[in-house]
């Protein structure tokens, strides 16, 4: 039976995955802000049974309680 070499792993940019993140359109500060907001929503969701409402998501993100143009119906 003929042996074939294992496929090569995809090339990684110098610095690995963290280096790839800095190469995106988000700067380090913007990326850190996005991660903090995401974390706030995850924490809020983990503290509730069921879905978060739009108002609860807004609250977790630190948005004003009564934003214009935002319906406060059931969560997604």
PyMOL Python script that loads the backbone (N, CA, C, O; Angstrom):
from pymol import cmd

cmd.read_pdbstr("""\
ATOM      1  N   UNK A   1       0.841  -1.154   0.000  1.00  0.00           N
ATOM      2  CA  UNK A   1       0.000   0.000   0.000  1.00  0.00           C
ATOM      3  C   UNK A   1       0.903   1.239   0.000  1.00  0.00           C
ATOM      4  O   UNK A   1       1.916   1.282   0.698  1.00  0.00           O
ATOM      5  N   UNK A   2       0.523   2.232  -0.786  1.00  0.00           N
ATOM      6  CA  UNK A   2       1.318   3.452  -0.920  1.00  0.00           C
ATOM      7  C   UNK A   2       1.031   4.404   0.243  1.00  0.00           C
ATOM      8  O   UNK A   2      -0.126   4.629   0.598  1.00  0.00           O
ATOM      9  N   UNK A   3       2.095   4.963   0.833  1.00  0.00           N
ATOM     10  CA  UNK A   3       1.927   5.898   1.944  1.00  0.00           C
ATOM     11  C   UNK A   3       1.906   7.316   1.423  1.00  0.00           C
ATOM     12  O   UNK A   3       2.680   7.681   0.538  1.00  0.00           O
ATOM     13  N   UNK A   4       0.996   8.127   1.993  1.00  0.00           N
ATOM     14  CA  UNK A   4       0.899   9.536   1.626  1.00  0.00           C
ATOM     15  C   UNK A   4       1.264  10.383   2.839  1.00  0.00           C
ATOM     16  O   UNK A   4       0.888  10.049   3.963  1.00  0.00           O
ATOM     17  N   UNK A   5       1.986  11.468   2.624  1.00  0.00           N
ATOM     18  CA  UNK A   5       2.313  12.325   3.766  1.00  0.00           C
ATOM     19  C   UNK A   5       1.053  13.003   4.314  1.00  0.00           C
ATOM     20  O   UNK A   5       0.088  13.229   3.583  1.00  0.00           O
ATOM     21  N   UNK A   6       1.079  13.317   5.586  1.00  0.00           N
ATOM     22  CA  UNK A   6      -0.056  14.003   6.210  1.00  0.00           C
ATOM     23  C   UNK A   6      -0.187  15.396   5.600  1.00  0.00           C
ATOM     24  O   UNK A   6       0.820  16.011   5.246  1.00  0.00           O
ATOM     25  N   UNK A   7      -1.422  15.906   5.473  1.00  0.00           N
ATOM     26  CA  UNK A   7      -1.589  17.248   4.922  1.00  0.00           C
ATOM     27  C   UNK A   7      -0.921  18.285   5.817  1.00  0.00           C
ATOM     28  O   UNK A   7      -0.901  18.145   7.040  1.00  0.00           O
ATOM     29  N   UNK A   8      -0.388  19.304   5.205  1.00  0.00           N
ATOM     30  CA  UNK A   8       0.279  20.366   5.954  1.00  0.00           C
ATOM     31  C   UNK A   8      -0.762  21.217   6.675  1.00  0.00           C
ATOM     32  O   UNK A   8      -1.859  21.436   6.162  1.00  0.00           O
ATOM     33  N   UNK A   9      -0.415  21.690   7.854  1.00  0.00           N
ATOM     34  CA  UNK A   9      -1.307  22.583   8.607  1.00  0.00           C
ATOM     35  C   UNK A   9      -1.344  23.940   7.913  1.00  0.00           C
ATOM     36  O   UNK A   9      -0.351  24.352   7.314  1.00  0.00           O
ATOM     37  N   UNK A  10      -2.480  24.643   7.986  1.00  0.00           N
ATOM     38  CA  UNK A  10      -2.550  25.965   7.373  1.00  0.00           C
ATOM     39  C   UNK A  10      -1.510  26.893   7.986  1.00  0.00           C
ATOM     40  O   UNK A  10      -1.222  26.812   9.180  1.00  0.00           O
ATOM     41  N   UNK A  11      -0.960  27.760   7.177  1.00  0.00           N
ATOM     42  CA  UNK A  11       0.066  28.690   7.650  1.00  0.00           C
ATOM     43  C   UNK A  11      -0.543  29.678   8.626  1.00  0.00           C
ATOM     44  O   UNK A  11      -1.624  30.209   8.375  1.00  0.00           O
ATOM     45  N   UNK A  12       0.131  29.929   9.726  1.00  0.00           N
ATOM     46  CA  UNK A  12      -0.297  30.903  10.728  1.00  0.00           C
ATOM     47  C   UNK A  12       0.523  32.174  10.549  1.00  0.00           C
ATOM     48  O   UNK A  12       1.730  32.104  10.320  1.00  0.00           O
ATOM     49  N   UNK A  13      -0.124  33.340  10.652  1.00  0.00           N
ATOM     50  CA  UNK A  13       0.665  34.565  10.585  1.00  0.00           C
ATOM     51  C   UNK A  13       1.596  34.650  11.783  1.00  0.00           C
ATOM     52  O   UNK A  13       1.307  34.070  12.830  1.00  0.00           O
ATOM     53  N   UNK A  14       2.697  35.356  11.647  1.00  0.00           N
ATOM     54  CA  UNK A  14       3.633  35.517  12.752  1.00  0.00           C
ATOM     55  C   UNK A  14       2.888  36.066  13.952  1.00  0.00           C
ATOM     56  O   UNK A  14       2.164  37.054  13.826  1.00  0.00           O
ATOM     57  N   UNK A  15       3.045  35.457  15.098  1.00  0.00           N
ATOM     58  CA  UNK A  15       2.367  35.909  16.296  1.00  0.00           C
ATOM     59  C   UNK A  15       1.111  35.116  16.614  1.00  0.00           C
ATOM     60  O   UNK A  15       0.534  35.313  17.683  1.00  0.00           O
ATOM     61  N   UNK A  16       0.663  34.235  15.743  1.00  0.00           N
ATOM     62  CA  UNK A  16      -0.484  33.377  16.005  1.00  0.00           C
ATOM     63  C   UNK A  16      -1.812  34.106  15.971  1.00  0.00           C
ATOM     64  O   UNK A  16      -1.917  35.176  15.371  1.00  0.00           O
ATOM     65  N   UNK A  17      -2.843  33.530  16.617  1.00  0.00           N
ATOM     66  CA  UNK A  17      -4.196  34.082  16.553  1.00  0.00           C
ATOM     67  C   UNK A  17      -4.306  35.518  17.060  1.00  0.00           C
ATOM     68  O   UNK A  17      -5.066  36.307  16.500  1.00  0.00           O
ATOM     69  N   UNK A  18      -3.565  35.871  18.104  1.00  0.00           N
ATOM     70  CA  UNK A  18      -3.656  37.237  18.632  1.00  0.00           C
ATOM     71  C   UNK A  18      -3.206  38.241  17.578  1.00  0.00           C
ATOM     72  O   UNK A  18      -3.761  39.335  17.484  1.00  0.00           O
ATOM     73  N   UNK A  19      -2.238  37.886  16.813  1.00  0.00           N
ATOM     74  CA  UNK A  19      -1.749  38.773  15.754  1.00  0.00           C
ATOM     75  C   UNK A  19      -2.833  38.976  14.698  1.00  0.00           C
ATOM     76  O   UNK A  19      -2.978  40.079  14.171  1.00  0.00           O
ATOM     77  N   UNK A  20      -3.597  37.928  14.381  1.00  0.00           N
ATOM     78  CA  UNK A  20      -4.684  38.040  13.406  1.00  0.00           C
ATOM     79  C   UNK A  20      -5.736  39.033  13.876  1.00  0.00           C
ATOM     80  O   UNK A  20      -6.261  39.803  13.072  1.00  0.00           O
ATOM     81  N   UNK A  21      -6.055  39.026  15.182  1.00  0.00           N
ATOM     82  CA  UNK A  21      -7.063  39.937  15.700  1.00  0.00           C
ATOM     83  C   UNK A  21      -6.653  41.392  15.507  1.00  0.00           C
ATOM     84  O   UNK A  21      -7.487  42.229  15.162  1.00  0.00           O
ATOM     85  N   UNK A  22      -5.402  41.696  15.723  1.00  0.00           N
ATOM     86  CA  UNK A  22      -4.942  43.077  15.565  1.00  0.00           C
ATOM     87  C   UNK A  22      -4.937  43.497  14.110  1.00  0.00           C
ATOM     88  O   UNK A  22      -4.918  44.694  13.821  1.00  0.00           O
ATOM     89  N   UNK A  23      -4.954  42.566  13.203  1.00  0.00           N
ATOM     90  CA  UNK A  23      -4.922  42.897  11.780  1.00  0.00           C
ATOM     91  C   UNK A  23      -6.303  43.238  11.239  1.00  0.00           C
ATOM     92  O   UNK A  23      -6.425  43.645  10.083  1.00  0.00           O
ATOM     93  N   UNK A  24      -7.344  43.082  12.050  1.00  0.00           N
ATOM     94  CA  UNK A  24      -8.694  43.388  11.590  1.00  0.00           C
ATOM     95  C   UNK A  24      -8.931  44.890  11.638  1.00  0.00           C
ATOM     96  O   UNK A  24      -8.048  45.651  12.034  1.00  0.00           O
ATOM     97  N   UNK A  25     -10.124  45.317  11.235  1.00  0.00           N
ATOM     98  CA  UNK A  25     -10.443  46.733  11.217  1.00  0.00           C
ATOM     99  C   UNK A  25     -10.671  47.291  12.618  1.00  0.00           C
ATOM    100  O   UNK A  25     -10.693  48.510  12.789  1.00  0.00           O
ATOM    101  N   UNK A  26     -10.841  46.440  13.618  1.00  0.00           N
ATOM    102  CA  UNK A  26     -11.013  46.909  14.986  1.00  0.00           C
ATOM    103  C   UNK A  26      -9.650  47.104  15.629  1.00  0.00           C
ATOM    104  O   UNK A  26      -8.781  46.236  15.538  1.00  0.00           O
ATOM    105  N   UNK A  27      -9.469  48.236  16.273  1.00  0.00           N
ATOM    106  CA  UNK A  27      -8.236  48.465  17.016  1.00  0.00           C
ATOM    107  C   UNK A  27      -8.293  47.733  18.340  1.00  0.00           C
ATOM    108  O   UNK A  27      -9.334  47.189  18.709  1.00  0.00           O
ATOM    109  N   UNK A  28      -7.186  47.715  19.054  1.00  0.00           N
ATOM    110  CA  UNK A  28      -7.149  47.015  20.333  1.00  0.00           C
ATOM    111  C   UNK A  28      -8.182  47.564  21.315  1.00  0.00           C
ATOM    112  O   UNK A  28      -8.855  46.787  21.993  1.00  0.00           O
ATOM    113  N   UNK A  29      -8.319  48.892  21.403  1.00  0.00           N
ATOM    114  CA  UNK A  29      -9.278  49.488  22.334  1.00  0.00           C
ATOM    115  C   UNK A  29     -10.714  49.145  21.936  1.00  0.00           C
ATOM    116  O   UNK A  29     -11.530  48.795  22.788  1.00  0.00           O
ATOM    117  N   UNK A  30     -11.015  49.245  20.656  1.00  0.00           N
ATOM    118  CA  UNK A  30     -12.364  48.929  20.179  1.00  0.00           C
ATOM    119  C   UNK A  30     -12.676  47.456  20.415  1.00  0.00           C
ATOM    120  O   UNK A  30     -13.791  47.111  20.806  1.00  0.00           O
ATOM    121  N   UNK A  31     -11.712  46.604  20.183  1.00  0.00           N
ATOM    122  CA  UNK A  31     -11.913  45.167  20.390  1.00  0.00           C
ATOM    123  C   UNK A  31     -12.148  44.876  21.866  1.00  0.00           C
ATOM    124  O   UNK A  31     -13.017  44.070  22.202  1.00  0.00           O
ATOM    125  N   UNK A  32     -11.403  45.505  22.739  1.00  0.00           N
ATOM    126  CA  UNK A  32     -11.591  45.312  24.176  1.00  0.00           C
ATOM    127  C   UNK A  32     -12.985  45.780  24.599  1.00  0.00           C
ATOM    128  O   UNK A  32     -13.633  45.138  25.425  1.00  0.00           O
ATOM    129  N   UNK A  33     -13.442  46.892  24.035  1.00  0.00           N
ATOM    130  CA  UNK A  33     -14.795  47.383  24.341  1.00  0.00           C
ATOM    131  C   UNK A  33     -15.851  46.383  23.882  1.00  0.00           C
ATOM    132  O   UNK A  33     -16.808  46.118  24.610  1.00  0.00           O
ATOM    133  N   UNK A  34     -15.690  45.828  22.689  1.00  0.00           N
ATOM    134  CA  UNK A  34     -16.646  44.845  22.164  1.00  0.00           C
ATOM    135  C   UNK A  34     -16.691  43.608  23.062  1.00  0.00           C
ATOM    136  O   UNK A  34     -17.768  43.079  23.337  1.00  0.00           O
ATOM    137  N   UNK A  35     -15.542  43.156  23.513  1.00  0.00           N
ATOM    138  CA  UNK A  35     -15.481  41.971  24.377  1.00  0.00           C
ATOM    139  C   UNK A  35     -16.160  42.256  25.712  1.00  0.00           C
ATOM    140  O   UNK A  35     -16.865  41.400  26.246  1.00  0.00           O
ATOM    141  N   UNK A  36     -15.950  43.459  26.256  1.00  0.00           N
ATOM    142  CA  UNK A  36     -16.584  43.827  27.518  1.00  0.00           C
ATOM    143  C   UNK A  36     -18.109  43.860  27.385  1.00  0.00           C
ATOM    144  O   UNK A  36     -18.819  43.382  28.269  1.00  0.00           O
ATOM    145  N   UNK A  37     -18.609  44.422  26.285  1.00  0.00           N
ATOM    146  CA  UNK A  37     -20.059  44.468  26.069  1.00  0.00           C
ATOM    147  C   UNK A  37     -20.638  43.065  25.898  1.00  0.00           C
ATOM    148  O   UNK A  37     -21.689  42.748  26.454  1.00  0.00           O
ATOM    149  N   UNK A  38     -19.953  42.239  25.136  1.00  0.00           N
ATOM    150  CA  UNK A  38     -20.397  40.862  24.937  1.00  0.00           C
ATOM    151  C   UNK A  38     -20.466  40.137  26.276  1.00  0.00           C
ATOM    152  O   UNK A  38     -21.429  39.425  26.559  1.00  0.00           O
ATOM    153  N   UNK A  39     -19.438  40.325  27.093  1.00  0.00           N
ATOM    154  CA  UNK A  39     -19.406  39.697  28.409  1.00  0.00           C
ATOM    155  C   UNK A  39     -20.565  40.143  29.282  1.00  0.00           C
ATOM    156  O   UNK A  39     -21.139  39.336  30.014  1.00  0.00           O
ATOM    157  N   UNK A  40     -20.916  41.430  29.212  1.00  0.00           N
ATOM    158  CA  UNK A  40     -22.028  41.949  30.005  1.00  0.00           C
ATOM    159  C   UNK A  40     -23.332  41.273  29.615  1.00  0.00           C
ATOM    160  O   UNK A  40     -24.148  40.956  30.481  1.00  0.00           O
ATOM    161  N   UNK A  41     -23.537  41.051  28.325  1.00  0.00           N
ATOM    162  CA  UNK A  41     -24.762  40.386  27.867  1.00  0.00           C
ATOM    163  C   UNK A  41     -24.750  38.914  28.285  1.00  0.00           C
ATOM    164  O   UNK A  41     -25.788  38.383  28.681  1.00  0.00           O
ATOM    165  N   UNK A  42     -23.614  38.257  28.206  1.00  0.00           N
ATOM    166  CA  UNK A  42     -23.516  36.851  28.610  1.00  0.00           C
ATOM    167  C   UNK A  42     -23.833  36.706  30.093  1.00  0.00           C
ATOM    168  O   UNK A  42     -24.563  35.795  30.485  1.00  0.00           O
ATOM    169  N   UNK A  43     -23.289  37.597  30.919  1.00  0.00           N
ATOM    170  CA  UNK A  43     -23.560  37.543  32.359  1.00  0.00           C
ATOM    171  C   UNK A  43     -25.051  37.755  32.619  1.00  0.00           C
ATOM    172  O   UNK A  43     -25.654  37.015  33.397  1.00  0.00           O
ATOM    173  N   UNK A  44     -25.650  38.757  31.977  1.00  0.00           N
ATOM    174  CA  UNK A  44     -27.081  39.014  32.162  1.00  0.00           C
ATOM    175  C   UNK A  44     -27.909  37.803  31.751  1.00  0.00           C
ATOM    176  O   UNK A  44     -28.867  37.445  32.437  1.00  0.00           O
ATOM    177  N   UNK A  45     -27.549  37.175  30.644  1.00  0.00           N
ATOM    178  CA  UNK A  45     -28.296  36.010  30.169  1.00  0.00           C
ATOM    179  C   UNK A  45     -28.133  34.821  31.112  1.00  0.00           C
ATOM    180  O   UNK A  45     -29.066  34.040  31.295  1.00  0.00           O
ATOM    181  N   UNK A  46     -26.956  34.683  31.705  1.00  0.00           N
ATOM    182  CA  UNK A  46     -26.725  33.545  32.599  1.00  0.00           C
ATOM    183  C   UNK A  46     -27.472  33.692  33.925  1.00  0.00           C
ATOM    184  O   UNK A  46     -27.686  32.709  34.634  1.00  0.00           O
ATOM    185  N   UNK A  47     -27.864  34.911  34.252  1.00  0.00           N
ATOM    186  CA  UNK A  47     -28.579  35.155  35.504  1.00  0.00           C
ATOM    187  C   UNK A  47     -30.088  35.072  35.355  1.00  0.00           C
ATOM    188  O   UNK A  47     -30.813  35.283  36.328  1.00  0.00           O
ATOM    189  N   UNK A  48     -30.575  34.770  34.161  1.00  0.00           N
ATOM    190  CA  UNK A  48     -32.015  34.744  33.912  1.00  0.00           C
ATOM    191  C   UNK A  48     -32.421  33.420  33.269  1.00  0.00           C
ATOM    192  O   UNK A  48     -31.703  32.872  32.433  1.00  0.00           O
ATOM    193  N   UNK A  49     -33.576  32.923  33.674  1.00  0.00           N
ATOM    194  CA  UNK A  49     -34.154  31.767  32.988  1.00  0.00           C
ATOM    195  C   UNK A  49     -34.919  32.297  31.789  1.00  0.00           C
ATOM    196  O   UNK A  49     -35.721  33.220  31.931  1.00  0.00           O
ATOM    197  N   UNK A  50     -34.690  31.739  30.624  1.00  0.00           N
ATOM    198  CA  UNK A  50     -35.369  32.200  29.420  1.00  0.00           C
ATOM    199  C   UNK A  50     -34.576  33.274  28.702  1.00  0.00           C
ATOM    200  O   UNK A  50     -33.415  33.542  29.011  1.00  0.00           O
ATOM    201  N   UNK A  51     -35.242  33.877  27.735  1.00  0.00           N
ATOM    202  CA  UNK A  51     -34.592  34.883  26.894  1.00  0.00           C
ATOM    203  C   UNK A  51     -34.598  36.257  27.548  1.00  0.00           C
ATOM    204  O   UNK A  51     -35.485  36.583  28.337  1.00  0.00           O
ATOM    205  N   UNK A  52     -33.598  37.052  27.208  1.00  0.00           N
ATOM    206  CA  UNK A  52     -33.573  38.445  27.635  1.00  0.00           C
ATOM    207  C   UNK A  52     -34.493  39.263  26.733  1.00  0.00           C
ATOM    208  O   UNK A  52     -34.590  39.003  25.534  1.00  0.00           O
ATOM    209  N   UNK A  53     -35.159  40.243  27.314  1.00  0.00           N
ATOM    210  CA  UNK A  53     -35.948  41.163  26.498  1.00  0.00           C
ATOM    211  C   UNK A  53     -34.993  42.202  25.918  1.00  0.00           C
ATOM    212  O   UNK A  53     -33.848  42.318  26.355  1.00  0.00           O
ATOM    213  N   UNK A  54     -35.466  42.946  24.943  1.00  0.00           N
ATOM    214  CA  UNK A  54     -34.649  44.014  24.358  1.00  0.00           C
ATOM    215  C   UNK A  54     -34.258  45.020  25.432  1.00  0.00           C
ATOM    216  O   UNK A  54     -33.131  45.516  25.435  1.00  0.00           O
ATOM    217  N   UNK A  55     -35.170  45.323  26.335  1.00  0.00           N
ATOM    218  CA  UNK A  55     -34.881  46.269  27.421  1.00  0.00           C
ATOM    219  C   UNK A  55     -33.791  45.728  28.346  1.00  0.00           C
ATOM    220  O   UNK A  55     -32.941  46.489  28.810  1.00  0.00           O
ATOM    221  N   UNK A  56     -33.807  44.428  28.618  1.00  0.00           N
ATOM    222  CA  UNK A  56     -32.782  43.824  29.481  1.00  0.00           C
ATOM    223  C   UNK A  56     -31.417  43.824  28.797  1.00  0.00           C
ATOM    224  O   UNK A  56     -30.390  44.013  29.449  1.00  0.00           O
ATOM    225  N   UNK A  57     -31.411  43.615  27.498  1.00  0.00           N
ATOM    226  CA  UNK A  57     -30.153  43.683  26.751  1.00  0.00           C
ATOM    227  C   UNK A  57     -29.620  45.113  26.783  1.00  0.00           C
ATOM    228  O   UNK A  57     -28.432  45.335  27.017  1.00  0.00           O
ATOM    229  N   UNK A  58     -30.503  46.078  26.547  1.00  0.00           N
ATOM    230  CA  UNK A  58     -30.101  47.481  26.611  1.00  0.00           C
ATOM    231  C   UNK A  58     -29.516  47.809  27.987  1.00  0.00           C
ATOM    232  O   UNK A  58     -28.494  48.487  28.086  1.00  0.00           O
ATOM    233  N   UNK A  59     -30.163  47.330  29.037  1.00  0.00           N
ATOM    234  CA  UNK A  59     -29.682  47.580  30.395  1.00  0.00           C
ATOM    235  C   UNK A  59     -28.292  46.975  30.595  1.00  0.00           C
ATOM    236  O   UNK A  59     -27.413  47.623  31.163  1.00  0.00           O
ATOM    237  N   UNK A  60     -28.089  45.746  30.134  1.00  0.00           N
ATOM    238  CA  UNK A  60     -26.790  45.089  30.268  1.00  0.00           C
ATOM    239  C   UNK A  60     -25.702  45.848  29.518  1.00  0.00           C
ATOM    240  O   UNK A  60     -24.542  45.858  29.931  1.00  0.00           O
ATOM    241  N   UNK A  61     -26.088  46.482  28.414  1.00  0.00           N
ATOM    242  CA  UNK A  61     -25.123  47.232  27.604  1.00  0.00           C
ATOM    243  C   UNK A  61     -24.946  48.664  28.094  1.00  0.00           C
ATOM    244  O   UNK A  61     -24.127  49.410  27.559  1.00  0.00           O
ATOM    245  N   UNK A  62     -25.720  49.050  29.118  1.00  0.00           N
ATOM    246  CA  UNK A  62     -25.601  50.388  29.655  1.00  0.00           C
ATOM    247  C   UNK A  62     -26.304  51.446  28.838  1.00  0.00           C
ATOM    248  O   UNK A  62     -25.958  52.626  28.907  1.00  0.00           O
ATOM    249  N   UNK A  63     -27.296  51.026  28.059  1.00  0.00           N
ATOM    250  CA  UNK A  63     -28.054  51.970  27.233  1.00  0.00           C
ATOM    251  C   UNK A  63     -29.096  52.675  28.091  1.00  0.00           C
ATOM    252  O   UNK A  63     -29.533  52.128  29.103  1.00  0.00           O
ATOM    253  N   UNK A  64     -29.503  53.886  27.698  1.00  0.00           N
ATOM    254  CA  UNK A  64     -30.579  54.577  28.422  1.00  0.00           C
ATOM    255  C   UNK A  64     -31.839  53.711  28.441  1.00  0.00           C
ATOM    256  O   UNK A  64     -32.118  52.983  27.489  1.00  0.00           O
ATOM    257  N   UNK A  65     -32.594  53.798  29.532  1.00  0.00           N
ATOM    258  CA  UNK A  65     -33.754  52.929  29.722  1.00  0.00           C
ATOM    259  C   UNK A  65     -34.838  53.136  28.673  1.00  0.00           C
ATOM    260  O   UNK A  65     -35.530  52.181  28.319  1.00  0.00           O
ATOM    261  N   UNK A  66     -35.004  54.345  28.169  1.00  0.00           N
ATOM    262  CA  UNK A  66     -36.099  54.627  27.245  1.00  0.00           C
ATOM    263  C   UNK A  66     -35.559  55.187  25.933  1.00  0.00           C
ATOM    264  O   UNK A  66     -35.771  56.358  25.622  1.00  0.00           O
ATOM    265  N   UNK A  67     -34.860  54.350  25.165  1.00  0.00           N
ATOM    266  CA  UNK A  67     -34.306  54.787  23.873  1.00  0.00           C
ATOM    267  C   UNK A  67     -35.411  54.927  22.852  1.00  0.00           C
ATOM    268  O   UNK A  67     -36.301  54.079  22.775  1.00  0.00           O
ATOM    269  N   UNK A  68     -35.365  55.978  22.077  1.00  0.00           N
ATOM    270  CA  UNK A  68     -36.346  56.167  20.990  1.00  0.00           C
ATOM    271  C   UNK A  68     -36.105  55.129  19.905  1.00  0.00           C
ATOM    272  O   UNK A  68     -34.963  54.795  19.590  1.00  0.00           O
ATOM    273  N   UNK A  69     -37.190  54.626  19.341  1.00  0.00           N
ATOM    274  CA  UNK A  69     -37.079  53.687  18.231  1.00  0.00           C
ATOM    275  C   UNK A  69     -36.806  52.259  18.629  1.00  0.00           C
ATOM    276  O   UNK A  69     -36.583  51.427  17.750  1.00  0.00           O
ATOM    277  N   UNK A  70     -36.810  51.929  19.907  1.00  0.00           N
ATOM    278  CA  UNK A  70     -36.504  50.571  20.354  1.00  0.00           C
ATOM    279  C   UNK A  70     -37.737  49.990  21.006  1.00  0.00           C
ATOM    280  O   UNK A  70     -38.190  50.474  22.043  1.00  0.00           O
ATOM    281  N   UNK A  71     -38.272  48.967  20.406  1.00  0.00           N
ATOM    282  CA  UNK A  71     -39.427  48.276  21.003  1.00  0.00           C
ATOM    283  C   UNK A  71     -38.945  47.430  22.162  1.00  0.00           C
ATOM    284  O   UNK A  71     -37.857  46.857  22.100  1.00  0.00           O
ATOM    285  N   UNK A  72     -39.728  47.344  23.205  1.00  0.00           N
ATOM    286  CA  UNK A  72     -39.339  46.513  24.338  1.00  0.00           C
ATOM    287  C   UNK A  72     -40.249  45.299  24.406  1.00  0.00           C
ATOM    288  O   UNK A  72     -41.108  45.190  25.280  1.00  0.00           O
ATOM    289  N   UNK A  73     -40.044  44.400  23.475  1.00  0.00           N
ATOM    290  CA  UNK A  73     -40.836  43.170  23.421  1.00  0.00           C
ATOM    291  C   UNK A  73     -40.043  42.001  23.940  1.00  0.00           C
ATOM    292  O   UNK A  73     -39.028  42.189  24.610  1.00  0.00           O
ATOM    293  N   UNK A  74     -40.486  40.793  23.645  1.00  0.00           N
ATOM    294  CA  UNK A  74     -39.768  39.598  24.115  1.00  0.00           C
ATOM    295  C   UNK A  74     -38.378  39.517  23.487  1.00  0.00           C
ATOM    296  O   UNK A  74     -38.140  40.058  22.407  1.00  0.00           O
ATOM    297  N   UNK A  75     -37.477  38.842  24.171  1.00  0.00           N
ATOM    298  CA  UNK A  75     -36.098  38.688  23.696  1.00  0.00           C
ATOM    299  C   UNK A  75     -36.020  37.834  22.453  1.00  0.00           C
ATOM    300  O   UNK A  75     -37.020  37.296  21.979  1.00  0.00           O
ATOM    301  N   UNK A  76     -34.816  37.721  21.935  1.00  0.00           N
ATOM    302  CA  UNK A  76     -34.608  36.966  20.694  1.00  0.00           C
ATOM    303  C   UNK A  76     -34.413  35.541  20.971  1.00  0.00           C
ATOM    304  O   UNK A  76     -34.224  34.752  20.045  1.00  0.00           O
TER     305      UNK A  76
END
""", "prot")
cmd.dss("prot")
cmd.show_as("cartoon", "prot")
cmd.util.cbc("prot")
cmd.orient("prot")
